[in-house]
Amino acid sequence: MARHLQILVVVGLGQCLLLRKGILMAQECELLGSCGFFKKFGSTKELACKGFISQYCKGPMQGQCKRKEYRRKNGTPPADNMMPSGAIMKV
């Protein structure tokens, strides 16, 4: 039975990547379950929201998420309509 080596790489500011079979794979954000933006827009069909989620919530830009930065600085989560880029979504 073949064994696959898996290595967890911490890249900074909460971003972890899993090295599996020589390919770096981003893990989901550790705050996904409590993120108001993801709860509100995670199942949307809107292409823009899907792009933010794939890049910031489940992808390589997790360490640049302004929602995480806001939470760290203020001790509370930002408004649900604040996008990971920091822009406010008008709904």
C-alpha positions as CSV (number, residue, x, y, z in Angstrom):
1,M,0.0,0.0,0.0
2,A,1.4,3.4,-1.0
3,R,1.7,6.1,1.6
4,H,1.4,9.7,0.8
5,L,3.4,12.3,2.6
6,Q,1.5,15.3,3.8
7,I,3.2,18.3,5.3
8,L,1.4,21.3,6.8
9,V,3.2,24.6,6.0
10,V,2.3,27.7,8.0
11,V,2.8,30.7,5.7
12,G,1.8,33.4,8.1
13,L,-1.2,35.2,9.4
14,G,-3.4,32.1,9.7
15,Q,-2.7,30.8,6.3
16,C,-1.8,27.1,6.1
17,L,-1.0,25.1,3.1
18,L,-1.0,21.4,2.7
19,L,1.8,19.9,0.6
20,R,0.4,16.7,-0.8
21,K,2.1,14.7,-3.6
22,G,4.3,17.7,-4.3
23,I,1.4,20.1,-4.9
24,L,0.7,23.0,-2.5
25,M,-3.0,23.0,-1.6
26,A,-4.6,25.8,0.4
27,Q,-6.8,24.9,3.4
28,E,-10.0,26.6,4.3
29,C,-9.8,29.6,6.5
30,E,-9.9,28.7,10.2
31,L,-12.6,31.4,10.7
32,L,-14.9,30.1,8.0
33,G,-17.5,28.7,10.4
34,S,-17.9,32.0,12.2
35,C,-17.4,34.4,9.3
36,G,-20.5,36.5,8.6
37,F,-19.5,37.1,5.0
38,F,-19.1,33.4,4.3
39,K,-22.4,32.5,6.1
40,K,-24.3,35.2,4.1
41,F,-22.6,34.8,0.7
42,G,-21.0,31.3,0.8
43,S,-23.7,29.6,-1.2
44,T,-24.4,32.5,-3.7
45,K,-24.3,31.9,-7.4
46,E,-22.9,35.4,-7.9
47,L,-19.5,35.1,-9.7
48,A,-17.9,38.0,-7.8
49,C,-18.6,36.5,-4.4
50,K,-17.5,33.0,-5.6
51,G,-14.2,34.5,-6.7
52,F,-13.6,36.2,-3.3
53,I,-14.4,33.0,-1.5
54,S,-12.2,30.9,-3.7
55,Q,-9.3,33.3,-3.3
56,Y,-9.6,34.6,0.3
57,C,-11.6,31.9,2.2
58,K,-10.4,28.8,0.5
59,G,-7.3,29.9,-1.4
60,P,-3.9,31.6,-1.5
61,M,-5.0,35.1,-0.3
62,Q,-6.2,34.1,3.2
63,G,-3.3,36.0,4.8
64,Q,-4.5,39.2,3.1
65,C,-8.1,39.0,4.3
66,K,-9.2,42.4,5.7
67,R,-11.9,40.7,7.7
68,K,-9.3,38.8,9.7
69,E,-7.3,42.0,10.1
70,Y,-10.4,43.9,11.3
71,R,-11.2,41.1,13.8
72,R,-7.7,41.0,15.1
73,K,-7.5,44.8,15.6
74,N,-11.0,45.3,17.0
75,G,-11.7,42.0,18.8
76,T,-15.0,41.7,17.1
77,P,-16.0,40.5,13.6
78,P,-16.7,43.2,10.9
79,A,-20.1,43.7,9.3
80,D,-21.3,40.7,7.2
81,N,-21.2,42.8,4.0
82,M,-17.5,43.7,4.4
83,M,-15.7,41.7,1.7
84,P,-12.4,40.0,2.3
85,S,-10.8,42.8,0.3
86,G,-12.1,45.3,2.8
87,A,-14.7,46.9,0.4
88,I,-18.3,47.1,1.6
89,M,-20.8,45.2,-0.5
90,K,-24.1,47.0,-1.1
91,V,-27.0,44.6,-1.0
